[in-house]
Amino acid sequence: MKKIVLFASGSGTNAENIILHFKNSSQANVVAVFCNNPKAKVLDRAKNHHVPTVVFSKEDLKTELILQKLNDFQPDLIVLAGFLLQFPDNIIQSFSNKIINIHPALLPNYGGKGMYGLNVHRSVLENKEKETGITIHYVNEHYDEGKIIFQKKVSIQDCSTADDIAIKIHELEQRYFPKVIEKLLTSNF
């Protein structure tokens, strides 16, 4: 059975969706949720599904502590699901091509430091884009620059606010993120 470790910083809707997708799977399951925010709702969501959690600080992430805790779980795939901190080099090197992230835009556009959530959607709206989407990519040492695994577009011509765009993006994330993870794990990426 393949093991997935999730990293999240906030509400955890994507994390919970992934947990539920693999809950009765014979192929993989979520073995832990790592979170840098002790007040994040994702911790409650994980506990409700009996998934162990690891809470850490931004400073902890820069040390060997998190790498050691990850090694305890021996993940086949590390999934960033709304994780807002830059991933450290020591973990990236130890889990080369086994860390993925989802971004709420069509990279390489609207990526980089500070480009997450409504910040992305506001920029897309301000630039009068006709479409946007999601990008699932490998994580490297630069924000949102890893090799692209999957993209899905959606029209936003009927959207008048960043919140309208967020709803459409969330639907894409919920629909495609677990499926892409499953495909990665079953194709021996």
N, C-alpha and C positions, 0 to 999 in steps of 0.2 A: 504494500500500500504506500503510495506517494504521500509525502508530508508537505503541507503548505503552512508557512508562517506569514501572517498579515501584519503590516505596520500601518497605523492610522493615528490621526491627531484630533479628530472631531466627532461628529455625530455617528458615524459608522454605518450609514445605510448601505454603502457598497460592501463593507466588510461583512455585515450581516447577510446580505444577499449571497455572498460567496460561501459563507458558513452553511447557509441553508441549501445551496446548490449541491454541496459535497456531503451533506449530513448523512445520507444513506448510500453514498457511493461506495462501490467496491474497488474503485481505482485510486481515490485520494481523499484526504480529509484535512481540515484545518486543525493544526495541533497547538497553535498559540496565537495570541494577538499581542503585539508589542505597541506601547503607546507612550508618547512623551508628555501627555497632558493628563494629570491625575483626576481632572474633573470632566473628561471627555465622556460623552454618552456611549461611545463605542465599547467602553469597559463594561457597562451594564448589559449591552447587547451580547457581548461575548459570554459573560457570566450566565445570562439567561439560557444560553445554549451549551453551558458546561465546557466552554473553551478556556483553558488557562490564559491568564494575562500577565504581562510583564510591564511594569510602569518604570520609566526612567526619565532622567533629566537630559537637557541639551548637552550638559557637560559630560554625563555618562556616555553619551553617544560617541564622543571623541576619544574615549578610552577603550581598552580591550574588554571591558566588562560586558558590553552588548554582544560582541563577537563570541565571547565565552558562553553567554546564555543562549545564543543562537546555536552554537555547536552542541549544546545539551539536547536541543530538539532535532538536530540533524535534518533540516528541511531540504526537500528536493527543489522547492521553489519559494522565493520570498516575494511577496506581493505588496506593493505600496498602494494602499487604497485610501487616498485622502491624507497622506503623510506629508507634512509641510516642511520638514527639515531636510537639508542636503545630506545625502547618504555618505558615510565616511569611506575613505579609500580602503581601509583595512577590511571592511566587510565586502566591498565591491570586488577586491582582489581574491578574497577567500571563496566567494560565491560567483565567480565570473560566469556571465551569461545565465545566471539563475535568479536574477532580480529583475522584476518588471514593475512598471508604473502605468497608471492611466492618467491621461491629460485631457482636460475638457476643451480641446480645440484641435485643429488639424495642423499638427507640427509639420514643418518647422515654424509656422506662423504662431504668434501669441504664446511663445514659450519663454522660459528663462526665469530668473529669480523674481519673485513677487507676482508671477503670473499664475494665479490659481483662483478657482471659484469665480465669484462675481467680478474680480479684477479682469479676468479673461473675457467674460461675457460683455462687460462694459466696453472694453476695447474693440471687440468684434462689432458691437452695435455702433459705436462712434465712427468706425471705419466703413459703415454701411455695407457690410458683407451680406451677400445673398444666401450663403450657406456657411455652416460650421460643422463641427462634429467632435468625435473622440479619437484619440490616438493611444494605442497601447504600445509601449516600447521598452526595450532593455534599459537598465539604469547603468550609466557610467559616471565618471567623475564630474560631469558638467550637467547642470539642470536641463532636462528635456532634450538632450542631444544624442541619446543612445539609439541604436538601430531600431527602426520602426517594425513592429510585428503585425499590426492591424490598424486600419482606419475605417471609420464609417461616417458618412456625411449625412446632414439633414438640412433641409431648407428652413431658413428663418425669416423669409419675406413677410410672414404674418406676425412676427414678433416686434413689439414696440418697446419692450423693456429688457433689461439684463435678466430679470427674474423669469420672464417668458422664455428666454433662451435657456436658462438654467433648467427649467422643467424639461425641455426637449433633450438636453444633454443628459440629464439624469435618467431619462427613459432609455437612451442608448447605452449608458453605462450598465444599468440593471439588466438589460437584455443581452449584451454582448460580452461583458467582462468575464463572467464565470465560464462561458463557452470557450473563449480564447484560452483561458487558464487550463481548462480540461484538455483542449487540443494540444497545447504545449506539453502537458504532462504525459499524454498518451502517445505523442510522436517522438518521444525521447530526444527532445530538443538538444 
